[in-house]
Amino acid sequence: MNIKYRKLNKNDKDCFLEMMRVFYSSDALYTNGSEEIFNANFENAINNNPYLECYLIVSSENILGYVMLAKSYSTEFGRECLWLEDLYLKEQYRGKGIIPDFITYIKNKYPEKIFRLEVEKENLGAIKAYEKSGFKNLPYLQYYFVSEKNK
C-alpha cells in the first residue's frame, strides 16, 4: 500500500467530519466532542491556524484516516511541542504500521520539537505502537478545565 500524508483541504469536509464523529464516539477519548467542535477544528485546520495542522492519511484515492497536531511550547522540555491530538485510522487499516510511519514522517519534518500525546491506558495496541516509535510514559495525571462560558 502506497501511503501518503497531505494537508486537509476544503473538499475533505464531509469525510473528515465523519471520521471525527467515529473517533470521538469511540473509547479512545474521554469526551464525545460535538458538531460545533468538529466544524471549528475543520475551519481552523483549513484556514492556517498557527496552532493546528491536520493531515489526511491517503492511499490512491482512499482516505485511511487523519492526524491533528496542536502546537505549543513545553517549559518542561524547554522547546516547542507538537501534540499528536487525534490519531485516527479507519478500522480496516489498523495494525499495519501506518501510525508509526506517520510518526517517523512528522519527526523528520520537525526534528527540533518535542512530541507528546495522550492515550487511554486500556488502548494497548496504540501504546505498543507509540512505545515502538520511541515515546516514553510520563507517570503523572493531566487535568483540564473549561469555563462554563466556553462549554
Contacts in CASP RR format, 6 or more apart in sequence:
PFRMAT RR
TARGET T0000
AUTHOR 0000-0000-0000
METHOD contacts of the structure
MODEL  1
MNIKYRKLNKNDKDCFLEMMRVFYSSDALYTNGSEEIFNANFENAINNNP
YLECYLIVSSENILGYVMLAKSYSTEFGRECLWLEDLYLKEQYRGKGIIP
DFITYIKNKYPEKIFRLEVEKENLGAIKAYEKSGFKNLPYLQYYFVSEKN
K
1 59 0 8 1.000
1 96 0 8 1.000
2 59 0 8 1.000
2 60 0 8 1.000
3 57 0 8 1.000
3 58 0 8 1.000
3 59 0 8 1.000
3 64 0 8 1.000
3 98 0 8 1.000
3 101 0 8 1.000
4 57 0 8 1.000
4 58 0 8 1.000
4 59 0 8 1.000
5 55 0 8 1.000
5 56 0 8 1.000
5 57 0 8 1.000
5 58 0 8 1.000
5 67 0 8 1.000
5 102 0 8 1.000
5 105 0 8 1.000
6 55 0 8 1.000
6 56 0 8 1.000
6 58 0 8 1.000
7 53 0 8 1.000
7 54 0 8 1.000
7 55 0 8 1.000
7 56 0 8 1.000
8 16 0 8 1.000
8 42 0 8 1.000
8 45 0 8 1.000
8 46 0 8 1.000
8 54 0 8 1.000
8 55 0 8 1.000
8 56 0 8 1.000
8 66 0 8 1.000
9 46 0 8 1.000
10 46 0 8 1.000
12 56 0 8 1.000
12 63 0 8 1.000
13 42 0 8 1.000
15 63 0 8 1.000
16 42 0 8 1.000
16 54 0 8 1.000
16 56 0 8 1.000
16 66 0 8 1.000
17 35 0 8 1.000
17 38 0 8 1.000
17 39 0 8 1.000
17 42 0 8 1.000
19 63 0 8 1.000
19 65 0 8 1.000
19 66 0 8 1.000
19 88 0 8 1.000
19 90 0 8 1.000
20 38 0 8 1.000
20 41 0 8 1.000
20 66 0 8 1.000
20 86 0 8 1.000
20 88 0 8 1.000
21 38 0 8 1.000
22 88 0 8 1.000
22 90 0 8 1.000
23 29 0 8 1.000
23 86 0 8 1.000
23 88 0 8 1.000
24 31 0 8 1.000
24 32 0 8 1.000
24 33 0 8 1.000
24 38 0 8 1.000
25 32 0 8 1.000
27 120 0 8 1.000
27 122 0 8 1.000
27 123 0 8 1.000
28 119 0 8 1.000
28 120 0 8 1.000
28 123 0 8 1.000
28 126 0 8 1.000
29 120 0 8 1.000
30 120 0 8 1.000
41 52 0 8 1.000
41 54 0 8 1.000
41 68 0 8 1.000
44 51 0 8 1.000
44 52 0 8 1.000
45 52 0 8 1.000
45 53 0 8 1.000
45 54 0 8 1.000
45 68 0 8 1.000
46 54 0 8 1.000
50 71 0 8 1.000
51 70 0 8 1.000
51 71 0 8 1.000
51 72 0 8 1.000
52 68 0 8 1.000
52 69 0 8 1.000
52 70 0 8 1.000
52 71 0 8 1.000
53 68 0 8 1.000
53 69 0 8 1.000
53 71 0 8 1.000
54 66 0 8 1.000
54 67 0 8 1.000
54 68 0 8 1.000
54 69 0 8 1.000
55 66 0 8 1.000
55 67 0 8 1.000
55 69 0 8 1.000
55 102 0 8 1.000
56 63 0 8 1.000
56 65 0 8 1.000
56 66 0 8 1.000
57 63 0 8 1.000
57 64 0 8 1.000
57 65 0 8 1.000
57 66 0 8 1.000
57 67 0 8 1.000
57 89 0 8 1.000
57 93 0 8 1.000
57 98 0 8 1.000
57 102 0 8 1.000
58 64 0 8 1.000
64 89 0 8 1.000
64 90 0 8 1.000
64 93 0 8 1.000
64 98 0 8 1.000
65 88 0 8 1.000
65 89 0 8 1.000
65 90 0 8 1.000
65 93 0 8 1.000
66 86 0 8 1.000
66 88 0 8 1.000
67 84 0 8 1.000
67 86 0 8 1.000
67 87 0 8 1.000
67 88 0 8 1.000
67 102 0 8 1.000
67 106 0 8 1.000
68 84 0 8 1.000
68 85 0 8 1.000
68 86 0 8 1.000
69 82 0 8 1.000
69 83 0 8 1.000
69 84 0 8 1.000
69 85 0 8 1.000
69 106 0 8 1.000
70 82 0 8 1.000
70 83 0 8 1.000
70 85 0 8 1.000
71 80 0 8 1.000
71 81 0 8 1.000
71 82 0 8 1.000
71 83 0 8 1.000
72 80 0 8 1.000
72 81 0 8 1.000
72 83 0 8 1.000
73 79 0 8 1.000
73 80 0 8 1.000
73 81 0 8 1.000
74 80 0 8 1.000
74 81 0 8 1.000
74 114 0 8 1.000
74 116 0 8 1.000
77 114 0 8 1.000
78 114 0 8 1.000
79 112 0 8 1.000
79 113 0 8 1.000
79 114 0 8 1.000
80 112 0 8 1.000
80 113 0 8 1.000
80 114 0 8 1.000
81 113 0 8 1.000
81 114 0 8 1.000
81 115 0 8 1.000
81 116 0 8 1.000
82 106 0 8 1.000
82 110 0 8 1.000
82 113 0 8 1.000
82 114 0 8 1.000
82 115 0 8 1.000
82 116 0 8 1.000
83 115 0 8 1.000
83 116 0 8 1.000
83 117 0 8 1.000
84 103 0 8 1.000
84 106 0 8 1.000
84 115 0 8 1.000
84 116 0 8 1.000
84 117 0 8 1.000
85 117 0 8 1.000
87 99 0 8 1.000
87 102 0 8 1.000
87 117 0 8 1.000
87 126 0 8 1.000
89 98 0 8 1.000
89 99 0 8 1.000
95 125 0 8 1.000
95 129 0 8 1.000
97 129 0 8 1.000
99 126 0 8 1.000
99 129 0 8 1.000
99 133 0 8 1.000
100 129 0 8 1.000
100 132 0 8 1.000
100 133 0 8 1.000
103 115 0 8 1.000
103 130 0 8 1.000
103 133 0 8 1.000
104 133 0 8 1.000
106 115 0 8 1.000
107 115 0 8 1.000
115 135 0 8 1.000
117 130 0 8 1.000
117 135 0 8 1.000
118 142 0 8 1.000
119 126 0 8 1.000
119 127 0 8 1.000
119 130 0 8 1.000
120 126 0 8 1.000
121 127 0 8 1.000
131 137 0 8 1.000
END
